[in-house]
Structure formats: C-alpha cells, structure tokens
C-alpha cells in the first residue's frame, strides 16, 4: 500500500504530531473498539461452550 496506493493518490506525508489529544483519541479508540470486540467474543465463546 505504501509503495502503490499512496504514491498514486498523491497524498502528502506529514509529520505526526504527538500531543495530548492524540493519546486521548488513541485511548478512546482502543477502549471503545477493543472493549466491544472483547465483549462480543466473550459472548460468542460463552454460548458456544454451552
């Protein structure tokens, strides 16, 4: 993807700014997405073992 799609899209590569909002957004994404995946997986395994 980095060698084909990105050069063809002419996307500018900028520096990543690591500030407080970046860490809060990463943490919120990990919590919301990760928690929902873990919860659904736990439910699936729990019903499968019965």
PDB file of N, CA, C and O in Angstrom:
ATOM      1  N   UNK A   1       0.823  -1.185   0.000  1.00  0.00           N
ATOM      2  CA  UNK A   1       0.000   0.000   0.000  1.00  0.00           C
ATOM      3  C   UNK A   1       0.870   1.253   0.000  1.00  0.00           C
ATOM      4  O   UNK A   1       0.567   2.217  -0.702  1.00  0.00           O
ATOM      5  N   UNK A   2       1.944   1.246   0.778  1.00  0.00           N
ATOM      6  CA  UNK A   2       2.800   2.425   0.838  1.00  0.00           C
ATOM      7  C   UNK A   2       3.539   2.675  -0.467  1.00  0.00           C
ATOM      8  O   UNK A   2       3.921   3.806  -0.765  1.00  0.00           O
ATOM      9  N   UNK A   3       3.740   1.615  -1.245  1.00  0.00           N
ATOM     10  CA  UNK A   3       4.506   1.755  -2.472  1.00  0.00           C
ATOM     11  C   UNK A   3       3.637   1.954  -3.709  1.00  0.00           C
ATOM     12  O   UNK A   3       4.132   2.427  -4.732  1.00  0.00           O
ATOM     13  N   UNK A   4       2.347   1.603  -3.639  1.00  0.00           N
ATOM     14  CA  UNK A   4       1.490   1.715  -4.812  1.00  0.00           C
ATOM     15  C   UNK A   4       0.358   2.717  -4.589  1.00  0.00           C
ATOM     16  O   UNK A   4       0.239   3.687  -5.337  1.00  0.00           O
ATOM     17  N   UNK A   5      -0.464   2.498  -3.579  1.00  0.00           N
ATOM     18  CA  UNK A   5      -1.674   3.295  -3.398  1.00  0.00           C
ATOM     19  C   UNK A   5      -1.352   4.727  -2.983  1.00  0.00           C
ATOM     20  O   UNK A   5      -1.900   5.673  -3.549  1.00  0.00           O
ATOM     21  N   UNK A   6      -0.487   4.891  -2.019  1.00  0.00           N
ATOM     22  CA  UNK A   6      -0.178   6.235  -1.519  1.00  0.00           C
ATOM     23  C   UNK A   6       0.498   7.090  -2.585  1.00  0.00           C
ATOM     24  O   UNK A   6       0.095   8.241  -2.755  1.00  0.00           O
ATOM     25  N   UNK A   7       1.502   6.600  -3.314  1.00  0.00           N
ATOM     26  CA  UNK A   7       2.068   7.444  -4.371  1.00  0.00           C
ATOM     27  C   UNK A   7       1.060   7.781  -5.468  1.00  0.00           C
ATOM     28  O   UNK A   7       1.089   8.891  -5.999  1.00  0.00           O
ATOM     29  N   UNK A   8       0.183   6.868  -5.813  1.00  0.00           N
ATOM     30  CA  UNK A   8      -0.801   7.155  -6.848  1.00  0.00           C
ATOM     31  C   UNK A   8      -1.865   8.141  -6.379  1.00  0.00           C
ATOM     32  O   UNK A   8      -2.449   8.851  -7.197  1.00  0.00           O
ATOM     33  N   UNK A   9      -2.121   8.193  -5.087  1.00  0.00           N
ATOM     34  CA  UNK A   9      -3.126   9.120  -4.573  1.00  0.00           C
ATOM     35  C   UNK A   9      -2.574  10.524  -4.361  1.00  0.00           C
ATOM     36  O   UNK A   9      -3.332  11.461  -4.112  1.00  0.00           O
ATOM     37  N   UNK A  10      -1.254  10.672  -4.460  1.00  0.00           N
ATOM     38  CA  UNK A  10      -0.579  11.960  -4.253  1.00  0.00           C
ATOM     39  C   UNK A  10      -0.847  12.533  -2.866  1.00  0.00           C
ATOM     40  O   UNK A  10      -0.928  13.750  -2.697  1.00  0.00           O
ATOM     41  N   UNK A  11      -0.981  11.670  -1.894  1.00  0.00           N
ATOM     42  CA  UNK A  11      -1.198  12.110  -0.524  1.00  0.00           C
ATOM     43  C   UNK A  11       0.100  12.671   0.041  1.00  0.00           C
ATOM     44  O   UNK A  11       1.172  12.095  -0.142  1.00  0.00           O
ATOM     45  N   UNK A  12      -0.010  13.780   0.716  1.00  0.00           N
ATOM     46  CA  UNK A  12       1.173  14.402   1.313  1.00  0.00           C
ATOM     47  C   UNK A  12       1.522  13.675   2.604  1.00  0.00           C
ATOM     48  O   UNK A  12       0.645  13.341   3.401  1.00  0.00           O
ATOM     49  N   UNK A  13       2.793  13.438   2.796  1.00  0.00           N
ATOM     50  CA  UNK A  13       3.241  12.814   4.041  1.00  0.00           C
ATOM     51  C   UNK A  13       3.665  13.913   5.010  1.00  0.00           C
ATOM     52  O   UNK A  13       4.610  14.661   4.758  1.00  0.00           O
ATOM     53  N   UNK A  14       2.963  13.987   6.090  1.00  0.00           N
ATOM     54  CA  UNK A  14       3.278  14.979   7.094  1.00  0.00           C
ATOM     55  C   UNK A  14       3.765  14.307   8.360  1.00  0.00           C
ATOM     56  O   UNK A  14       3.623  13.097   8.540  1.00  0.00           O
ATOM     57  N   UNK A  15       4.333  15.105   9.221  1.00  0.00           N
ATOM     58  CA  UNK A  15       4.798  14.579  10.494  1.00  0.00           C
ATOM     59  C   UNK A  15       3.615  14.346  11.423  1.00  0.00           C
ATOM     60  O   UNK A  15       2.647  15.106  11.414  1.00  0.00           O
ATOM     61  N   UNK A  16       3.700  13.302  12.213  1.00  0.00           N
ATOM     62  CA  UNK A  16       2.659  13.028  13.198  1.00  0.00           C
ATOM     63  C   UNK A  16       2.923  13.894  14.421  1.00  0.00           C
ATOM     64  O   UNK A  16       4.024  13.899  14.972  1.00  0.00           O
ATOM     65  N   UNK A  17       1.915  14.611  14.827  1.00  0.00           N
ATOM     66  CA  UNK A  17       2.029  15.479  15.997  1.00  0.00           C
ATOM     67  C   UNK A  17       1.524  14.696  17.198  1.00  0.00           C
ATOM     68  O   UNK A  17       0.347  14.344  17.277  1.00  0.00           O
ATOM     69  N   UNK A  18       2.424  14.431  18.126  1.00  0.00           N
ATOM     70  CA  UNK A  18       2.058  13.676  19.321  1.00  0.00           C
ATOM     71  C   UNK A  18       1.749  14.660  20.442  1.00  0.00           C
ATOM     72  O   UNK A  18       2.654  15.133  21.129  1.00  0.00           O
ATOM     73  N   UNK A  19       0.483  14.960  20.618  1.00  0.00           N
ATOM     74  CA  UNK A  19       0.071  15.820  21.719  1.00  0.00           C
ATOM     75  C   UNK A  19      -0.948  15.077  22.580  1.00  0.00           C
ATOM     76  O   UNK A  19      -1.183  13.885  22.379  1.00  0.00           O
ATOM     77  N   UNK A  20      -1.536  15.764  23.515  1.00  0.00           N
ATOM     78  CA  UNK A  20      -2.464  15.123  24.447  1.00  0.00           C
ATOM     79  C   UNK A  20      -3.687  14.578  23.728  1.00  0.00           C
ATOM     80  O   UNK A  20      -4.165  13.492  24.056  1.00  0.00           O
ATOM     81  N   UNK A  21      -4.199  15.319  22.749  1.00  0.00           N
ATOM     82  CA  UNK A  21      -5.390  14.854  22.034  1.00  0.00           C
ATOM     83  C   UNK A  21      -5.120  13.569  21.265  1.00  0.00           C
ATOM     84  O   UNK A  21      -6.004  12.721  21.141  1.00  0.00           O
ATOM     85  N   UNK A  22      -3.919  13.423  20.755  1.00  0.00           N
ATOM     86  CA  UNK A  22      -3.581  12.202  20.030  1.00  0.00           C
ATOM     87  C   UNK A  22      -3.677  10.999  20.948  1.00  0.00           C
ATOM     88  O   UNK A  22      -4.271   9.984  20.585  1.00  0.00           O
ATOM     89  N   UNK A  23      -3.100  11.105  22.124  1.00  0.00           N
ATOM     90  CA  UNK A  23      -3.134   9.996  23.075  1.00  0.00           C
ATOM     91  C   UNK A  23      -4.545   9.736  23.588  1.00  0.00           C
ATOM     92  O   UNK A  23      -4.919   8.583  23.804  1.00  0.00           O
ATOM     93  N   UNK A  24      -5.331  10.791  23.785  1.00  0.00           N
ATOM     94  CA  UNK A  24      -6.715  10.608  24.212  1.00  0.00           C
ATOM     95  C   UNK A  24      -7.537   9.917  23.129  1.00  0.00           C
ATOM     96  O   UNK A  24      -8.359   9.051  23.427  1.00  0.00           O
ATOM     97  N   UNK A  25      -7.316  10.297  21.882  1.00  0.00           N
ATOM     98  CA  UNK A  25      -8.054   9.673  20.789  1.00  0.00           C
ATOM     99  C   UNK A  25      -7.662   8.210  20.612  1.00  0.00           C
ATOM    100  O   UNK A  25      -8.524   7.363  20.376  1.00  0.00           O
ATOM    101  N   UNK A  26      -6.378   7.906  20.724  1.00  0.00           N
ATOM    102  CA  UNK A  26      -5.926   6.521  20.624  1.00  0.00           C
ATOM    103  C   UNK A  26      -6.505   5.706  21.780  1.00  0.00           C
ATOM    104  O   UNK A  26      -6.969   4.583  21.580  1.00  0.00           O
ATOM    105  N   UNK A  27      -6.475   6.264  22.974  1.00  0.00           N
ATOM    106  CA  UNK A  27      -7.030   5.569  24.132  1.00  0.00           C
ATOM    107  C   UNK A  27      -8.527   5.344  24.008  1.00  0.00           C
ATOM    108  O   UNK A  27      -9.023   4.268  24.344  1.00  0.00           O
ATOM    109  N   UNK A  28      -9.250   6.346  23.529  1.00  0.00           N
ATOM    110  CA  UNK A  28     -10.697   6.196  23.348  1.00  0.00           C
ATOM    111  C   UNK A  28     -10.997   5.139  22.289  1.00  0.00           C
ATOM    112  O   UNK A  28     -11.918   4.338  22.454  1.00  0.00           O
ATOM    113  N   UNK A  29     -10.233   5.134  21.215  1.00  0.00           N
ATOM    114  CA  UNK A  29     -10.437   4.136  20.167  1.00  0.00           C
ATOM    115  C   UNK A  29     -10.130   2.737  20.686  1.00  0.00           C
ATOM    116  O   UNK A  29     -10.886   1.802  20.421  1.00  0.00           O
ATOM    117  N   UNK A  30      -9.040   2.580  21.416  1.00  0.00           N
ATOM    118  CA  UNK A  30      -8.698   1.274  21.973  1.00  0.00           C
ATOM    119  C   UNK A  30      -9.771   0.785  22.931  1.00  0.00           C
ATOM    120  O   UNK A  30     -10.129  -0.393  22.924  1.00  0.00           O
ATOM    121  N   UNK A  31     -10.280   1.685  23.750  1.00  0.00           N
ATOM    122  CA  UNK A  31     -11.292   1.298  24.720  1.00  0.00           C
ATOM    123  C   UNK A  31     -12.605   0.943  24.030  1.00  0.00           C
ATOM    124  O   UNK A  31     -13.178  -0.113  24.298  1.00  0.00           O
ATOM    125  N   UNK A  32     -13.085   1.808  23.150  1.00  0.00           N
ATOM    126  CA  UNK A  32     -14.392   1.582  22.514  1.00  0.00           C
ATOM    127  C   UNK A  32     -14.367   0.392  21.567  1.00  0.00           C
ATOM    128  O   UNK A  32     -15.221  -0.490  21.657  1.00  0.00           O
ATOM    129  N   UNK A  33     -13.410   0.359  20.676  1.00  0.00           N
ATOM    130  CA  UNK A  33     -13.353  -0.732  19.699  1.00  0.00           C
ATOM    131  C   UNK A  33     -12.890  -2.017  20.378  1.00  0.00           C
ATOM    132  O   UNK A  33     -13.484  -3.075  20.173  1.00  0.00           O
ATOM    133  N   UNK A  34     -11.847  -1.934  21.175  1.00  0.00           N
ATOM    134  CA  UNK A  34     -11.325  -3.120  21.832  1.00  0.00           C
ATOM    135  C   UNK A  34     -12.317  -3.726  22.796  1.00  0.00           C
ATOM    136  O   UNK A  34     -12.459  -4.948  22.844  1.00  0.00           O
ATOM    137  N   UNK A  35     -13.002  -2.909  23.560  1.00  0.00           N
ATOM    138  CA  UNK A  35     -13.972  -3.424  24.522  1.00  0.00           C
ATOM    139  C   UNK A  35     -15.130  -4.104  23.814  1.00  0.00           C
ATOM    140  O   UNK A  35     -15.589  -5.158  24.253  1.00  0.00           O
ATOM    141  N   UNK A  36     -15.608  -3.516  22.724  1.00  0.00           N
ATOM    142  CA  UNK A  36     -16.727  -4.134  22.013  1.00  0.00           C
ATOM    143  C   UNK A  36     -16.313  -5.461  21.389  1.00  0.00           C
ATOM    144  O   UNK A  36     -17.105  -6.404  21.385  1.00  0.00           O
ATOM    145  N   UNK A  37     -15.090  -5.559  20.859  1.00  0.00           N
ATOM    146  CA  UNK A  37     -14.616  -6.822  20.287  1.00  0.00           C
ATOM    147  C   UNK A  37     -14.468  -7.875  21.378  1.00  0.00           C
ATOM    148  O   UNK A  37     -14.883  -9.019  21.193  1.00  0.00           O
ATOM    149  N   UNK A  38     -13.890  -7.507  22.498  1.00  0.00           N
ATOM    150  CA  UNK A  38     -13.717  -8.454  23.599  1.00  0.00           C
ATOM    151  C   UNK A  38     -15.074  -8.899  24.137  1.00  0.00           C
ATOM    152  O   UNK A  38     -15.257 -10.078  24.438  1.00  0.00           O
ATOM    153  N   UNK A  39     -16.010  -7.994  24.262  1.00  0.00           N
ATOM    154  CA  UNK A  39     -17.323  -8.327  24.788  1.00  0.00           C
ATOM    155  C   UNK A  39     -18.061  -9.293  23.865  1.00  0.00           C
ATOM    156  O   UNK A  39     -18.623 -10.288  24.322  1.00  0.00           O
ATOM    157  N   UNK A  40     -18.057  -8.998  22.569  1.00  0.00           N
ATOM    158  CA  UNK A  40     -18.748  -9.867  21.606  1.00  0.00           C
ATOM    159  C   UNK A  40     -18.067 -11.235  21.508  1.00  0.00           C
ATOM    160  O   UNK A  40     -18.742 -12.258  21.391  1.00  0.00           O
ATOM    161  N   UNK A  41     -16.755 -11.254  21.553  1.00  0.00           N
ATOM    162  CA  UNK A  41     -16.040 -12.522  21.501  1.00  0.00           C
ATOM    163  C   UNK A  41     -16.338 -13.360  22.739  1.00  0.00           C
ATOM    164  O   UNK A  41     -16.534 -14.572  22.648  1.00  0.00           O
ATOM    165  N   UNK A  42     -16.371 -12.709  23.887  1.00  0.00           N
ATOM    166  CA  UNK A  42     -16.691 -13.413  25.120  1.00  0.00           C
ATOM    167  C   UNK A  42     -18.095 -14.005  25.060  1.00  0.00           C
ATOM    168  O   UNK A  42     -18.306 -15.139  25.491  1.00  0.00           O
ATOM    169  N   UNK A  43     -19.056 -13.252  24.530  1.00  0.00           N
ATOM    170  CA  UNK A  43     -20.405 -13.760  24.390  1.00  0.00           C
ATOM    171  C   UNK A  43     -20.448 -14.958  23.451  1.00  0.00           C
ATOM    172  O   UNK A  43     -21.136 -15.940  23.731  1.00  0.00           O
ATOM    173  N   UNK A  44     -19.727 -14.886  22.350  1.00  0.00           N
ATOM    174  CA  UNK A  44     -19.737 -15.980  21.372  1.00  0.00           C
ATOM    175  C   UNK A  44     -19.144 -17.237  21.972  1.00  0.00           C
ATOM    176  O   UNK A  44     -19.699 -18.321  21.794  1.00  0.00           O
ATOM    177  N   UNK A  45     -18.031 -17.122  22.676  1.00  0.00           N
ATOM    178  CA  UNK A  45     -17.421 -18.291  23.283  1.00  0.00           C
ATOM    179  C   UNK A  45     -18.268 -18.868  24.409  1.00  0.00           C
ATOM    180  O   UNK A  45     -18.322 -20.083  24.602  1.00  0.00           O
ATOM    181  N   UNK A  46     -18.930 -17.980  25.151  1.00  0.00           N
ATOM    182  CA  UNK A  46     -19.767 -18.430  26.250  1.00  0.00           C
ATOM    183  C   UNK A  46     -20.954 -19.229  25.742  1.00  0.00           C
ATOM    184  O   UNK A  46     -21.301 -20.251  26.334  1.00  0.00           O
ATOM    185  N   UNK A  47     -21.589 -18.787  24.654  1.00  0.00           N
ATOM    186  CA  UNK A  47     -22.725 -19.519  24.098  1.00  0.00           C
ATOM    187  C   UNK A  47     -22.275 -20.786  23.379  1.00  0.00           C
ATOM    188  O   UNK A  47     -23.032 -21.753  23.303  1.00  0.00           O
ATOM    189  N   UNK A  48     -21.062 -20.792  22.856  1.00  0.00           N
ATOM    190  CA  UNK A  48     -20.570 -21.949  22.143  1.00  0.00           C
ATOM    191  C   UNK A  48     -20.210 -23.092  23.096  1.00  0.00           C
ATOM    192  O   UNK A  48     -20.291 -24.261  22.717  1.00  0.00           O
ATOM    193  N   UNK A  49     -19.815 -22.763  24.323  1.00  0.00           N
ATOM    194  CA  UNK A  49     -19.407 -23.775  25.280  1.00  0.00           C
ATOM    195  C   UNK A  49     -20.597 -24.447  25.959  1.00  0.00           C
ATOM    196  O   UNK A  49     -20.421 -25.471  26.619  1.00  0.00           O
ATOM    197  N   UNK A  50     -21.780 -23.908  25.818  1.00  0.00           N
ATOM    198  CA  UNK A  50     -22.954 -24.494  26.480  1.00  0.00           C
ATOM    199  C   UNK A  50     -23.430 -25.727  25.808  1.00  0.00           C
ATOM    200  O   UNK A  50     -24.408 -26.332  26.248  1.00  0.00           O
TER     201      UNK A  50
END
